[in-house]
Amino acid sequence: ETGHLATACARLSFVEENPLLEKKVAEKKPKLEEKLNKVRVRQILIRFWSGKGPHPMNPVARKPVLRKLDEAELLMLEILEKLLAQKCQNFPQLCKASSECGSALKGGADNGDLGWLDQAKVAAL
């Protein structure tokens, strides 16, 4: 039993360097201190079936997930290569096309958006 496995790719930058978020930030005009202490969290979730129990459901496609762990890892690596090739500018499109998380159904640049993560609150955990 290997437990839960995950593949992660992180791209951290100041909000001013991300053109997709810059427009939203300008509209909301948060204080500079708030911007620097928060990180925008987005994800592309790829589900897999462990071979035991019921198949997990893909809430986006509304179908059971049949792929095994190795297939999910290969798919995630392909997505990661596409993200890196476009310097993550294609994240919303790849998320909408690939993610198996309900957050992928959000429109526009909000695909895969999990919201803001406050670094101070995380440090307190």
Phi, psi and omega per residue, in radians:
E1 nan 2.100 -3.102
T2 -1.669 -0.199 -3.106
G3 1.383 -2.820 -3.115
H4 -1.432 2.381 3.100
L5 -2.106 2.648 3.133
A6 -2.576 2.661 2.996
T7 -1.996 2.302 -3.104
A8 -2.304 2.527 3.020
C9 -2.340 2.222 -3.125
A10 -2.078 2.430 3.027
R11 -2.301 1.871 -3.099
L12 -1.836 2.330 3.086
S13 -2.724 2.830 3.032
F14 -1.221 2.635 -3.084
V15 -0.994 -0.626 -3.106
E16 -1.085 -0.418 -3.111
E17 -1.520 -0.098 -3.104
N18 -1.922 1.805 -3.053
P19 -1.089 -0.482 3.139
L20 -1.196 -0.595 -3.115
L21 -1.633 -0.337 -3.074
E22 -1.031 -0.716 3.140
K23 -1.085 -0.796 3.136
K24 -1.116 -0.720 -3.140
V25 -1.106 -0.739 3.134
A26 -1.087 -0.645 -3.141
E27 -1.195 -0.687 -3.077
K28 -1.547 -0.385 3.114
K29 0.850 1.003 3.094
P30 -1.249 2.765 3.104
K31 -1.133 2.586 -3.119
L32 -0.987 -0.727 -3.130
E33 -1.078 -0.675 3.135
E34 -1.146 -0.720 -3.140
K35 -1.085 -0.731 -3.064
L36 -1.300 -0.320 -3.122
N37 -1.764 0.094 -3.127
K38 -2.201 2.638 3.122
V39 -2.201 2.357 3.100
R40 -1.399 2.231 -3.087
V41 -1.891 2.200 3.112
R42 -2.383 2.691 -3.098
Q43 -2.548 2.721 2.880
I44 -2.109 2.013 -3.074
L45 -1.807 2.216 3.065
I46 -2.047 2.067 -3.120
R47 -1.567 2.774 3.052
F48 -2.548 2.822 3.110
W49 -1.811 2.271 -3.085
S50 -1.348 -0.180 -3.103
G51 1.683 -0.120 3.124
K52 -2.143 2.549 3.066
G53 1.260 -2.981 -3.113
P54 -1.250 2.677 3.084
H55 -1.205 2.394 3.049
P56 -1.178 2.706 3.139
M57 -1.729 2.459 2.995
N58 -1.559 1.880 -3.078
P59 -1.209 -0.300 3.133
V60 -1.386 -0.908 -3.130
A61 -1.492 -0.231 -3.103
R62 1.003 0.763 3.117
K63 -2.377 2.703 3.073
P64 -1.213 2.571 3.119
V65 -1.555 2.155 -3.091
L66 -1.850 -0.264 -3.050
R67 -1.210 2.627 3.084
K68 -1.600 3.024 -3.078
L69 -0.987 -0.814 -3.092
D70 -1.107 -0.620 3.082
E71 -1.185 -0.686 3.120
A72 -1.143 -0.702 3.117
E73 -1.121 -0.753 3.108
L74 -1.096 -0.739 3.109
L75 -1.086 -0.752 -3.141
M76 -1.143 -0.663 3.104
L77 -1.144 -0.661 3.075
E78 -1.105 -0.748 3.115
I79 -1.117 -0.744 3.126
L80 -1.060 -0.737 3.100
E81 -1.061 -0.727 3.117
K82 -1.147 -0.691 3.099
L83 -1.092 -0.824 -3.111
L84 -1.135 -0.658 -3.141
A85 -1.095 -0.539 -3.132
Q86 -1.836 0.245 -3.126
K87 0.920 0.684 3.077
C88 1.158 0.120 3.128
Q89 -1.220 -0.340 -3.128
N90 -1.684 0.279 -3.086
F91 -0.983 -0.869 -3.113
P92 -1.013 -0.714 -3.137
Q93 -1.183 -0.771 3.123
L94 -1.167 -0.654 3.117
C95 -1.097 -0.844 -3.123
K96 -1.078 -0.670 -3.097
A97 -1.372 -0.476 -2.950
S98 -2.068 -0.566 -2.973
S99 -1.217 2.544 3.107
E100 -1.982 0.697 3.110
C101 -2.130 2.541 3.129
G102 -1.015 -0.435 3.128
S103 -1.158 -0.294 3.101
A104 -1.228 -0.277 -3.114
L105 -1.460 -0.151 3.099
K106 -1.147 2.634 -3.060
G107 -1.478 2.770 3.021
G108 1.004 -2.332 -3.103
A109 -1.329 -0.054 -3.131
D110 -1.535 0.022 3.118
N111 -1.009 2.245 3.120
G112 1.357 0.090 -3.074
D113 -1.294 2.164 3.089
L114 -1.843 0.003 3.099
G115 1.760 -2.938 -3.117
W116 -1.653 2.444 3.096
L117 -1.909 2.081 -3.141
D118 -1.461 2.044 -3.076
Q119 -1.077 -0.596 -3.140
A120 -1.147 -0.696 3.127
K121 -1.203 -0.651 3.113
V122 -1.164 -0.713 3.141
A123 -1.109 -0.506 -3.129
A124 -1.335 -0.264 -3.114
L125 -1.253 nan nan
